[in-house]
Amino acid sequence: MQLSVIILNYNVCYFLEQCVLSVQKALENIDGEIIVVDNFSIDGSCEMMKQRFPNVKLIENKANLGFPKGNNIGVAEAKGEYICILNPDTVVAEDTFEKVLQFAKSKPDLGIVGCKLIDGTGNFLPECKRGVPTPWVAFTKIFGLYKFFPKSNLFNKYYAQHLAENQTGKVDILVGAFMVMQSDLYLQVDGFDENCFMYSDDIDLSYLVLKSGKSNYYFHETSVIHYKGESTVRDGTYMKRFREAMQFFYKKHFGGSFVFDAFMRIGAFAFAFLKKSQQKQIVYNIEEYVLFSSEESLKNKLENQLQKKVIRLTDINENALFSQANSSEKHVEILLDNNSFSFKEIISFLEKNKNRGFTFKIIPEAAFFMIGSNSSNDRGEIIEIK
């Protein structure tokens, strides 16, 4: 078997449904498997999996065992030569795994491969390629120095800015939302460290792979949606765990000192506080919807439910869109029907139309809801279609 996709879920049922659907499509031409590990969700995730995806292997943990242990449990059941650690709040294109595996097999020094991640509005997520967060690198991140000196090697290491978002190359750290590597290598470095509950686990795994003599790569030729804000609520618990996770990583790999620990306490708190302050649900007064779909009946159903005008277009191209929807005069939300268009087409559409004043929702194939997020800090919105 070529590939095992491990998806660890905790209370994101709708996002999980869309994710597994996209992964199934992306594995159609690959000898692969999907393993969903559920960390004791109470939102009906397991029931949904059994009803909609009865052939997908589902592991039901009896407690929330955390990100590292949950993924390790999934990998222990994997049969693939390669594994993909994948967040449930992601959407992959139909050719994502084919492209990534082809690239992976071309690298004899392969460690981990990550790909280009975008949020629910089509904007690039810079954390999908990073440097080792040494004290100095963490300092440049916390105080935003990387923004002012993006070309300087002294300041631009946190987000690996030696590579542009559309440039493939070696990086130190990849994000746990999407990681592809050989199963044997994962086991060789003992996988995710279960002593770390969350937040530094992907940094730790990436660094362990580097220490083993392998190279990690950022691969830009496929884009994956990551509804980042859905993964974690930025609250007091987040701040505490973020600080503890960073302290865990530094103590494990660099030792520690009182001064350094004090600096990290202040820095991690400031960083987490900033993230929390950005965690605001963006509310738009939507005046009009544009539906990309081949189904006229879906347009009528949505107009009745939303009590708003819905313009239906059958061709995903921005010229048709902008000829019928003037975003400068009204707020328009775009609804993308996966029954009519592939996930690859939808992801490409988001990237082409980012920062143009629109919001977006996807209607997954054979689903009775639409789903989207208005920023990387937005927890997302699900609207059931009745």
C-alpha positions in Angstrom: 0.0 0.0 0.0 1.3 3.5 -0.9 -0.3 5.8 1.5 -2.2 5.9 4.8 -4.0 9.1 5.7 -4.4 9.6 9.4 -7.1 12.1 10.5 -7.4 12.8 14.2 -10.8 14.3 15.1 -12.2 16.0 18.1 -15.7 17.6 17.9 -15.5 18.9 14.3 -18.1 16.6 12.7 -19.0 18.8 9.7 -15.4 19.6 8.9 -14.5 16.0 9.3 -17.2 14.9 6.8 -15.9 17.4 4.2 -12.3 16.4 4.8 -12.9 12.6 4.5 -14.9 13.2 1.3 -12.0 15.2 -0.2 -9.5 12.5 0.8 -11.5 9.7 -0.7 -11.6 11.6 -4.0 -7.8 12.2 -3.8 -7.1 8.5 -3.2 -9.1 7.2 -6.1 -6.0 6.6 -8.2 -3.7 5.6 -5.3 -3.5 2.4 -3.3 -4.3 4.0 0.0 -6.4 4.0 3.1 -8.0 6.5 5.5 -7.8 6.0 9.3 -9.9 8.3 11.4 -9.0 8.4 15.1 -11.6 10.1 17.2 -10.6 11.5 20.6 -14.0 10.9 22.4 -16.1 13.5 20.5 -19.6 14.2 21.7 -20.9 15.9 18.5 -21.9 12.9 16.6 -18.7 12.5 14.6 -18.4 8.8 15.0 -22.1 8.2 14.1 -21.6 10.4 11.0 -18.5 8.3 10.0 -20.3 5.0 10.4 -23.3 6.2 8.3 -21.5 8.1 5.5 -18.1 6.4 5.4 -18.7 2.8 6.6 -15.6 1.5 4.8 -13.2 3.9 6.5 -11.3 2.6 9.5 -12.6 4.4 12.6 -10.8 4.2 15.9 -12.9 5.4 18.8 -10.8 6.5 21.8 -12.5 6.5 25.2 -10.9 9.8 26.2 -9.3 12.9 24.6 -5.8 11.5 24.5 -4.2 14.6 22.8 -2.7 15.2 19.4 0.5 13.1 19.7 -1.0 10.0 21.2 -4.0 10.1 19.0 -1.9 10.2 15.8 0.5 7.6 17.1 -2.5 5.2 17.6 -3.5 5.8 14.0 0.0 5.3 12.6 0.3 2.0 14.5 -2.6 0.7 12.4 -1.3 2.1 9.1 -0.3 -0.2 6.3 1.1 2.4 3.8 4.7 3.0 2.9 3.9 6.6 3.4 1.7 8.3 6.0 -0.1 11.6 5.9 -0.9 13.3 9.1 -3.9 15.5 8.2 -6.1 17.8 10.3 -9.9 17.2 10.0 -10.5 20.9 9.2 -8.7 20.6 5.9 -9.8 20.1 2.2 -7.4 18.4 -0.2 -7.5 18.6 -4.0 -8.2 15.5 -6.1 -4.5 15.4 -7.2 -2.8 16.5 -4.0 -1.5 13.1 -2.9 -0.4 12.1 -6.4 1.7 15.3 -6.7 3.1 15.0 -3.2 4.0 11.4 -3.5 5.7 11.9 -6.8 7.8 14.7 -5.3 8.6 12.7 -2.2 9.9 9.7 -4.2 12.2 12.1 -6.1 14.1 13.1 -2.9 16.6 10.5 -1.6 17.1 12.5 1.6 13.3 12.8 2.3 12.2 13.7 5.7 8.8 15.3 5.9 6.9 17.0 3.0 4.4 19.8 3.7 2.4 21.7 1.1 0.9 25.1 0.6 -2.0 25.8 3.0 -4.6 28.5 2.5 -7.4 29.6 4.8 -11.1 29.6 4.0 -10.8 32.9 2.1 -8.0 31.7 -0.2 -5.1 33.5 1.7 -1.8 31.8 2.2 -1.0 30.5 5.7 2.7 31.3 6.4 3.0 28.8 9.2 3.0 25.9 6.8 6.8 26.5 6.4 8.9 27.6 9.4 12.3 27.6 10.9 13.5 26.1 14.2 12.1 28.5 16.9 15.4 29.1 18.7 15.3 31.9 21.3 16.3 34.5 18.7 13.9 33.2 16.0 11.1 33.2 18.6 12.0 36.8 19.5 11.8 38.0 15.9 8.3 36.3 15.7 6.9 37.6 18.9 8.0 41.2 18.2 7.1 41.1 14.5 10.6 41.8 13.2 10.2 39.3 10.4 7.6 41.7 8.9 10.0 44.6 8.7 13.0 42.7 7.4 11.6 39.9 5.2 14.8 39.6 3.1 17.2 39.5 6.0 18.5 36.0 7.1 18.8 37.5 10.6 15.1 38.2 11.0 13.2 36.0 8.5 13.7 32.5 9.8 10.4 31.9 11.7 8.3 31.7 8.5 11.2 30.4 6.4 11.0 33.5 4.2 14.0 32.4 2.2 11.3 30.6 0.2 8.3 32.4 -1.3 4.9 30.9 -1.0 5.1 29.7 -4.6 8.6 28.3 -4.3 9.5 24.7 -3.3 12.5 24.0 -1.2 14.0 22.8 2.1 12.6 24.1 5.4 13.2 23.1 9.0 9.7 22.9 10.4 6.4 21.9 8.9 2.9 22.1 10.4 1.0 19.1 11.7 -2.1 20.0 9.7 -0.5 18.3 6.7 2.6 16.1 6.9 3.7 13.4 4.5 6.6 11.1 5.3 7.7 7.4 5.2 6.1 5.3 7.8 9.5 3.7 8.7 11.0 7.1 9.4 8.1 8.1 11.6 8.6 5.0 13.7 12.4 5.5 13.6 12.1 8.8 15.4 9.4 7.4 17.7 6.6 9.6 16.1 5.0 12.4 18.1 6.2 12.8 21.6 3.3 11.9 23.9 4.7 13.9 26.7 3.6 17.0 24.8 -0.2 17.4 24.6 -0.3 19.9 21.8 1.2 22.9 20.0 4.9 22.0 19.9 4.4 18.4 18.7 4.8 19.2 15.0 7.9 21.3 15.7 9.3 18.5 17.8 8.7 15.9 15.1 10.1 18.1 12.4 13.2 18.7 14.5 13.7 15.0 15.3 13.6 14.2 11.6 16.3 16.9 10.9 18.5 15.5 13.7 18.2 12.1 12.0 20.0 13.5 9.0 17.0 13.9 6.7 15.7 17.0 5.0 12.2 18.5 5.3 10.6 20.1 2.2 7.9 22.7 1.5 6.1 21.8 -1.7 4.1 24.6 -3.3 2.5 22.8 -6.3 -0.7 21.8 -4.6 -2.9 23.9 -2.2 -4.9 22.6 0.7 -7.6 24.5 2.6 -7.0 24.6 6.3 -9.8 26.2 8.3 -7.2 27.1 10.9 -9.4 28.8 13.4 -11.5 25.7 13.8 -8.7 23.7 15.4 -8.4 25.6 18.6 -10.3 28.3 20.5 -7.9 31.0 21.7 -8.7 31.2 25.3 -6.9 31.0 28.7 -6.3 27.3 28.3 -4.8 27.9 24.9 -2.4 30.4 26.4 -1.3 28.1 29.1 -0.8 25.1 26.9 1.0 27.1 24.2 3.5 28.4 26.8 4.0 25.0 28.3 4.5 23.4 24.9 7.2 25.9 23.9 8.9 25.4 27.2 8.8 21.6 26.7 10.4 21.9 23.2 13.2 24.1 24.4 13.9 22.1 27.5 14.0 18.9 25.5 16.3 20.1 22.7 18.2 23.1 24.1 18.2 22.7 27.8 17.0 25.7 29.7 17.8 28.6 32.0 15.8 30.8 34.4 16.2 33.8 32.1 15.2 31.9 29.0 12.2 30.3 30.7 11.1 33.8 31.9 11.5 35.2 28.4 9.4 32.4 27.0 6.7 32.8 29.6 6.4 36.5 28.7 6.7 35.9 24.9 4.4 33.0 24.7 1.8 34.8 26.8 2.1 37.9 24.6 1.8 35.9 21.4 -1.2 33.9 22.6 -2.9 37.0 23.9 -2.5 38.6 20.5 -4.0 35.5 18.9 -6.9 35.6 21.3 -7.5 39.2 20.6 -7.8 38.3 16.9 -10.2 35.5 17.6 -13.4 37.4 16.6 -16.2 36.0 14.6 -16.5 38.1 11.5 -20.2 38.9 10.9 -21.2 40.1 7.4 -24.6 41.5 6.4 -24.9 39.3 3.3 -27.2 41.0 0.7 -26.7 38.6 -2.1 -25.5 35.1 -2.8 -23.8 33.8 -5.9 -24.2 30.0 -6.3 -21.8 28.1 -8.6 -23.8 25.0 -9.5 -25.4 23.1 -12.3 -28.5 22.5 -10.2 -31.4 25.0 -10.6 -33.3 23.2 -7.9 -30.5 24.0 -5.4 -30.8 27.7 -6.2 -34.5 27.7 -5.5 -34.1 25.8 -2.3 -31.4 28.2 -1.0 -33.5 31.3 -2.0 -36.4 29.9 0.1 -34.2 29.1 3.1 -32.0 32.2 3.1 -34.7 34.7 2.0 -32.1 36.4 -0.2 -31.4 36.7 -3.9 -29.3 33.8 -5.2 -27.6 34.2 -8.6 -26.7 30.9 -10.1 -23.7 30.5 -12.4 -22.7 27.3 -14.1 -19.1 28.2 -15.0 -16.4 28.9 -12.4 -14.6 31.9 -13.9 -14.2 35.3 -12.4 -15.4 37.2 -15.5 -18.9 35.7 -15.2 -18.8 36.3 -11.5 -17.9 40.0 -11.7 -20.3 40.7 -14.5 -23.2 39.7 -12.2 -22.1 40.6 -8.7 -20.7 44.0 -7.8 -18.8 43.5 -4.5 -18.1 47.2 -4.1 -21.8 48.0 -3.6 -23.0 45.0 -1.6 -21.6 42.1 0.3 -21.8 38.9 -1.7 -21.2 35.4 -0.4 -20.1 32.8 -2.9 -21.5 29.3 -2.6 -19.5 26.6 -4.3 -21.3 23.3 -5.1 -19.0 20.3 -4.9 -21.7 18.3 -6.6 -20.9 20.3 -9.7 -17.2 21.2 -9.3 -14.2 19.4 -8.0 -12.4 20.3 -4.8 -9.4 21.3 -7.0 -11.5 23.7 -9.0 -13.0 25.2 -5.8 -9.6 25.6 -4.1 -8.2 27.3 -7.2 -11.3 29.6 -7.3 -10.6 30.7 -3.7 -7.0 31.5 -4.5 -7.9 33.5 -7.6 -10.6 35.5 -5.8 -9.0 36.2 -2.4 -9.1 39.7 -1.0 -11.9 40.8 -3.3 -14.5 41.4 -0.7 -16.3 38.1 -1.0 -16.9 35.4 1.6 -17.1 31.7 0.6 -18.9 28.5 1.6 -18.6 25.1 0.1 -21.5 22.6 -0.3 -19.8 19.2 -0.1 -21.0 16.5 -2.4 -24.1 14.6 -1.1 -24.1 16.8 2.1 -26.9 18.8 3.6 -24.9 21.8 4.8 -22.5 24.5 3.6 -19.3 25.3 5.4 -16.7 28.1 5.4 -14.6 30.5 7.4 -14.1 34.2 6.9 -10.5 34.4 8.2 -7.7 32.3 9.6 -8.9 33.3 13.1 -12.5 32.6 12.5 -13.9 29.3 13.9 -16.0 28.9 10.9 -19.7 28.7 10.1 -21.9 25.8 9.2 -25.4 26.3 7.7 -27.6 23.2 7.3 -29.5 23.1 4.1 -33.1 22.2 4.8 
